[in-house]
Amino acid sequence: MSWWIGYAELYFTAKRCPELDIPTFKEALAWFDTMAEKRNFGK
């Protein structure tokens, strides 16, 4: 299962869990959407 990390998309922020707020979470989701648009699945 350790090879699955190659397919993971990791997002790091300076904020930790107690101080993670809704705008920061939405920023992470927006980043993921941007990365998803660039994904080509090896084509």
GUBA-947748 format. One record per residue: residue number from 1; residue in one letter; chain; z, x, y of N, C-alpha, C in turn. Coordinates in steps of 0.2 Angstrom, whole numbers. Each point is the difference from the previous one (the first is absolute). Example, Ala and Ser with C-alpha at 12.3 -4.5 7.8 and 13.67 -1.06 7.14 Angstrom:
# residues 2
<tormi><seq>1</seq><type>A</type><mol>A</mol><n_Z>39</n_Z><n_X>66</n_X><n_Y>-28</n_Y><ca_Z>0</ca_Z><ca_X>-4</ca_X><ca_Y>6</ca_Y><c_Z>0</c_Z><c_X>4</c_X><c_Y>6</c_Y></tormi>
<tormi><seq>2</seq><type>S</type><mol>A</mol><n_Z>-4</n_Z><n_X>-2</n_X><n_Y>5</n_Y><ca_Z>1</ca_Z><ca_X>4</ca_X><ca_Y>6</ca_Y><c_Z>3</c_Z><c_X>-4</c_X><c_Y>5</c_Y></tormi>
# end
This chain:
# residues 43
<tormi><seq>1</seq><type>M</type><mol>A</mol><n_Z>0</n_Z><n_X>4</n_X><n_Y>-6</n_Y><ca_Z>0</ca_Z><ca_X>-4</ca_X><ca_Y>6</ca_Y><c_Z>0</c_Z><c_X>4</c_X><c_Y>6</c_Y></tormi>
<tormi><seq>2</seq><type>S</type><mol>A</mol><n_Z>2</n_Z><n_X>7</n_X><n_Y>0</n_Y><ca_Z>0</ca_Z><ca_X>4</ca_X><ca_Y>6</ca_Y><c_Z>-7</c_Z><c_X>1</c_X><c_Y>3</c_Y></tormi>
<tormi><seq>3</seq><type>W</type><mol>A</mol><n_Z>-5</n_Z><n_X>-1</n_X><n_Y>-4</n_Y><ca_Z>-7</ca_Z><ca_X>0</ca_X><ca_Y>3</ca_Y><c_Z>-2</c_Z><c_X>-5</c_X><c_Y>4</c_Y></tormi>
<tormi><seq>4</seq><type>W</type><mol>A</mol><n_Z>4</n_Z><n_X>-6</n_X><n_Y>0</n_Y><ca_Z>-1</ca_Z><ca_X>-6</ca_X><ca_Y>5</ca_Y><c_Z>1</c_Z><c_X>2</c_X><c_Y>7</c_Y></tormi>
<tormi><seq>5</seq><type>I</type><mol>A</mol><n_Z>4</n_Z><n_X>5</n_X><n_Y>1</n_Y><ca_Z>1</ca_Z><ca_X>2</ca_X><ca_Y>7</ca_Y><c_Z>-7</c_Z><c_X>2</c_X><c_Y>4</c_Y></tormi>
<tormi><seq>6</seq><type>G</type><mol>A</mol><n_Z>-4</n_Z><n_X>2</n_X><n_Y>-4</n_Y><ca_Z>-7</ca_Z><ca_X>2</ca_X><ca_Y>3</ca_Y><c_Z>-3</c_Z><c_X>-6</c_X><c_Y>3</c_Y></tormi>
<tormi><seq>7</seq><type>Y</type><mol>A</mol><n_Z>1</n_Z><n_X>-6</n_X><n_Y>-2</n_Y><ca_Z>-3</ca_Z><ca_X>-6</ca_X><ca_Y>2</ca_Y><c_Z>5</c_Z><c_X>-4</c_X><c_Y>5</c_Y></tormi>
<tormi><seq>8</seq><type>A</type><mol>A</mol><n_Z>6</n_Z><n_X>3</n_X><n_Y>2</n_Y><ca_Z>4</ca_Z><ca_X>-3</ca_X><ca_Y>4</ca_Y><c_Z>-2</c_Z><c_X>2</c_X><c_Y>8</c_Y></tormi>
<tormi><seq>9</seq><type>E</type><mol>A</mol><n_Z>2</n_Z><n_X>-5</n_X><n_Y>4</n_Y><ca_Z>-1</ca_Z><ca_X>2</ca_X><ca_Y>7</ca_Y><c_Z>7</c_Z><c_X>-1</c_X><c_Y>3</c_Y></tormi>
<tormi><seq>10</seq><type>L</type><mol>A</mol><n_Z>2</n_Z><n_X>6</n_X><n_Y>3</n_Y><ca_Z>7</ca_Z><ca_X>1</ca_X><ca_Y>2</ca_Y><c_Z>0</c_Z><c_X>-1</c_X><c_Y>8</c_Y></tormi>
<tormi><seq>11</seq><type>Y</type><mol>A</mol><n_Z>5</n_Z><n_X>-3</n_X><n_Y>3</n_Y><ca_Z>0</ca_Z><ca_X>0</ca_X><ca_Y>7</ca_Y><c_Z>7</c_Z><c_X>2</c_X><c_Y>2</c_Y></tormi>
<tormi><seq>12</seq><type>F</type><mol>A</mol><n_Z>1</n_Z><n_X>5</n_X><n_Y>4</n_Y><ca_Z>7</ca_Z><ca_X>2</ca_X><ca_Y>2</ca_Y><c_Z>1</c_Z><c_X>-2</c_X><c_Y>7</c_Y></tormi>
<tormi><seq>13</seq><type>T</type><mol>A</mol><n_Z>6</n_Z><n_X>-1</n_X><n_Y>2</n_Y><ca_Z>2</ca_Z><ca_X>-2</ca_X><ca_Y>7</ca_Y><c_Z>7</c_Z><c_X>4</c_X><c_Y>1</c_Y></tormi>
<tormi><seq>14</seq><type>A</type><mol>A</mol><n_Z>1</n_Z><n_X>1</n_X><n_Y>6</n_Y><ca_Z>6</ca_Z><ca_X>3</ca_X><ca_Y>2</ca_Y><c_Z>6</c_Z><c_X>-4</c_X><c_Y>-1</c_Y></tormi>
<tormi><seq>15</seq><type>K</type><mol>A</mol><n_Z>-1</n_Z><n_X>-7</n_X><n_Y>0</n_Y><ca_Z>5</ca_Z><ca_X>-5</ca_X><ca_Y>0</ca_Y><c_Z>3</c_Z><c_X>-1</c_X><c_Y>-7</c_Y></tormi>
<tormi><seq>16</seq><type>R</type><mol>A</mol><n_Z>6</n_Z><n_X>0</n_X><n_Y>-1</n_Y><ca_Z>3</ca_Z><ca_X>-2</ca_X><ca_Y>-7</ca_Y><c_Z>1</c_Z><c_X>-7</c_X><c_Y>-1</c_Y></tormi>
<tormi><seq>17</seq><type>C</type><mol>A</mol><n_Z>2</n_Z><n_X>-2</n_X><n_Y>-6</n_Y><ca_Z>0</ca_Z><ca_X>-7</ca_X><ca_Y>-2</ca_Y><c_Z>4</c_Z><c_X>-4</c_X><c_Y>5</c_Y></tormi>
<tormi><seq>18</seq><type>P</type><mol>A</mol><n_Z>6</n_Z><n_X>1</n_X><n_Y>2</n_Y><ca_Z>4</ca_Z><ca_X>-4</ca_X><ca_Y>4</ca_Y><c_Z>-3</c_Z><c_X>-1</c_X><c_Y>7</c_Y></tormi>
<tormi><seq>19</seq><type>E</type><mol>A</mol><n_Z>-4</n_Z><n_X>5</n_X><n_Y>3</n_Y><ca_Z>-3</ca_Z><ca_X>-1</ca_X><ca_Y>6</ca_Y><c_Z>-7</c_Z><c_X>-2</c_X><c_Y>0</c_Y></tormi>
<tormi><seq>20</seq><type>L</type><mol>A</mol><n_Z>-3</n_Z><n_X>-1</n_X><n_Y>-6</n_Y><ca_Z>-7</ca_Z><ca_X>-2</ca_X><ca_Y>-1</ca_Y><c_Z>0</c_Z><c_X>-7</c_X><c_Y>3</c_Y></tormi>
<tormi><seq>21</seq><type>D</type><mol>A</mol><n_Z>-5</n_Z><n_X>-1</n_X><n_Y>5</n_Y><ca_Z>0</ca_Z><ca_X>-7</ca_X><ca_Y>3</ca_Y><c_Z>-7</c_Z><c_X>-3</c_X><c_Y>-2</c_Y></tormi>
<tormi><seq>22</seq><type>I</type><mol>A</mol><n_Z>-1</n_Z><n_X>-6</n_X><n_Y>2</n_Y><ca_Z>-6</ca_Z><ca_X>-4</ca_X><ca_Y>-1</ca_Y><c_Z>-6</c_Z><c_X>4</c_X><c_Y>3</c_Y></tormi>
<tormi><seq>23</seq><type>P</type><mol>A</mol><n_Z>0</n_Z><n_X>2</n_X><n_Y>6</n_Y><ca_Z>-6</ca_Z><ca_X>3</ca_X><ca_Y>3</ca_Y><c_Z>-2</c_Z><c_X>7</c_X><c_Y>-4</c_Y></tormi>
<tormi><seq>24</seq><type>T</type><mol>A</mol><n_Z>5</n_Z><n_X>4</n_X><n_Y>-2</n_Y><ca_Z>-2</ca_Z><ca_X>6</ca_X><ca_Y>-4</ca_Y><c_Z>-3</c_Z><c_X>-2</c_X><c_Y>-7</c_Y></tormi>
<tormi><seq>25</seq><type>F</type><mol>A</mol><n_Z>3</n_Z><n_X>-5</n_X><n_Y>-3</n_Y><ca_Z>-3</ca_Z><ca_X>-3</ca_X><ca_Y>-6</ca_Y><c_Z>-7</c_Z><c_X>-2</c_X><c_Y>1</c_Y></tormi>
<tormi><seq>26</seq><type>K</type><mol>A</mol><n_Z>-1</n_Z><n_X>-4</n_X><n_Y>5</n_Y><ca_Z>-7</ca_Z><ca_X>-2</ca_X><ca_Y>1</ca_Y><c_Z>-5</c_Z><c_X>6</c_X><c_Y>2</c_Y></tormi>
<tormi><seq>27</seq><type>E</type><mol>A</mol><n_Z>3</n_Z><n_X>5</n_X><n_Y>3</n_Y><ca_Z>-4</ca_Z><ca_X>6</ca_X><ca_Y>1</ca_Y><c_Z>-2</c_Z><c_X>3</c_X><c_Y>-7</c_Y></tormi>
<tormi><seq>28</seq><type>A</type><mol>A</mol><n_Z>5</n_Z><n_X>0</n_X><n_Y>-4</n_Y><ca_Z>-2</ca_Z><ca_X>3</ca_X><ca_Y>-7</ca_Y><c_Z>-5</c_Z><c_X>-4</c_X><c_Y>-4</c_Y></tormi>
<tormi><seq>29</seq><type>L</type><mol>A</mol><n_Z>0</n_Z><n_X>-7</n_X><n_Y>1</n_Y><ca_Z>-5</ca_Z><ca_X>-4</ca_X><ca_Y>-3</ca_Y><c_Z>-6</c_Z><c_X>1</c_X><c_Y>3</c_Y></tormi>
<tormi><seq>30</seq><type>A</type><mol>A</mol><n_Z>-1</n_Z><n_X>1</n_X><n_Y>7</n_Y><ca_Z>-6</ca_Z><ca_X>1</ca_X><ca_Y>3</ca_Y><c_Z>-3</c_Z><c_X>7</c_X><c_Y>-2</c_Y></tormi>
<tormi><seq>31</seq><type>W</type><mol>A</mol><n_Z>4</n_Z><n_X>5</n_X><n_Y>-1</n_Y><ca_Z>-2</ca_Z><ca_X>6</ca_X><ca_Y>-3</ca_Y><c_Z>-3</c_Z><c_X>-1</c_X><c_Y>-7</c_Y></tormi>
<tormi><seq>32</seq><type>F</type><mol>A</mol><n_Z>3</n_Z><n_X>-4</n_X><n_Y>-4</n_Y><ca_Z>-2</ca_Z><ca_X>-1</ca_X><ca_Y>-7</ca_Y><c_Z>-7</c_Z><c_X>-3</c_X><c_Y>0</c_Y></tormi>
<tormi><seq>33</seq><type>D</type><mol>A</mol><n_Z>-1</n_Z><n_X>-5</n_X><n_Y>5</n_Y><ca_Z>-6</ca_Z><ca_X>-4</ca_X><ca_Y>0</ca_Y><c_Z>-6</c_Z><c_X>5</c_X><c_Y>2</c_Y></tormi>
<tormi><seq>34</seq><type>T</type><mol>A</mol><n_Z>2</n_Z><n_X>4</n_X><n_Y>5</n_Y><ca_Z>-5</ca_Z><ca_X>5</ca_X><ca_Y>2</ca_Y><c_Z>-2</c_Z><c_X>5</c_X><c_Y>-6</c_Y></tormi>
<tormi><seq>35</seq><type>M</type><mol>A</mol><n_Z>5</n_Z><n_X>2</n_X><n_Y>-3</n_Y><ca_Z>-2</ca_Z><ca_X>4</ca_X><ca_Y>-6</ca_Y><c_Z>-4</c_Z><c_X>-4</c_X><c_Y>-6</c_Y></tormi>
<tormi><seq>36</seq><type>A</type><mol>A</mol><n_Z>2</n_Z><n_X>-6</n_X><n_Y>0</n_Y><ca_Z>-4</ca_Z><ca_X>-4</ca_X><ca_Y>-5</ca_Y><c_Z>-7</c_Z><c_X>-1</c_X><c_Y>1</c_Y></tormi>
<tormi><seq>37</seq><type>E</type><mol>A</mol><n_Z>-2</n_Z><n_X>0</n_X><n_Y>7</n_Y><ca_Z>-7</ca_Z><ca_X>-1</ca_X><ca_Y>2</ca_Y><c_Z>-4</c_Z><c_X>7</c_X><c_Y>-1</c_Y></tormi>
<tormi><seq>38</seq><type>K</type><mol>A</mol><n_Z>4</n_Z><n_X>5</n_X><n_Y>0</n_Y><ca_Z>-3</ca_Z><ca_X>7</ca_X><ca_Y>-2</ca_Y><c_Z>-1</c_Z><c_X>1</c_X><c_Y>-7</c_Y></tormi>
<tormi><seq>39</seq><type>R</type><mol>A</mol><n_Z>3</n_Z><n_X>-3</n_X><n_Y>-4</n_Y><ca_Z>0</ca_Z><ca_X>1</ca_X><ca_Y>-7</ca_Y><c_Z>-7</c_Z><c_X>-2</c_X><c_Y>-3</c_Y></tormi>
<tormi><seq>40</seq><type>N</type><mol>A</mol><n_Z>-2</n_Z><n_X>5</n_X><n_Y>-5</n_Y><ca_Z>-7</ca_Z><ca_X>-1</ca_X><ca_Y>-3</ca_Y><c_Z>0</c_Z><c_X>0</c_X><c_Y>-7</c_Y></tormi>
<tormi><seq>41</seq><type>F</type><mol>A</mol><n_Z>6</n_Z><n_X>1</n_X><n_Y>-3</n_Y><ca_Z>1</ca_Z><ca_X>0</ca_X><ca_Y>-7</ca_Y><c_Z>-5</c_Z><c_X>5</c_X><c_Y>-4</c_Y></tormi>
<tormi><seq>42</seq><type>G</type><mol>A</mol><n_Z>-1</n_Z><n_X>6</n_X><n_Y>3</n_Y><ca_Z>-4</ca_Z><ca_X>5</ca_X><ca_Y>-3</ca_Y><c_Z>-7</c_Z><c_X>-1</c_X><c_Y>0</c_Y></tormi>
<tormi><seq>43</seq><type>K</type><mol>A</mol><n_Z>-2</n_Z><n_X>-5</n_X><n_Y>4</n_Y><ca_Z>-8</ca_Z><ca_X>-1</ca_X><ca_Y>1</ca_Y><c_Z>-3</c_Z><c_X>5</c_X><c_Y>5</c_Y></tormi>
# end
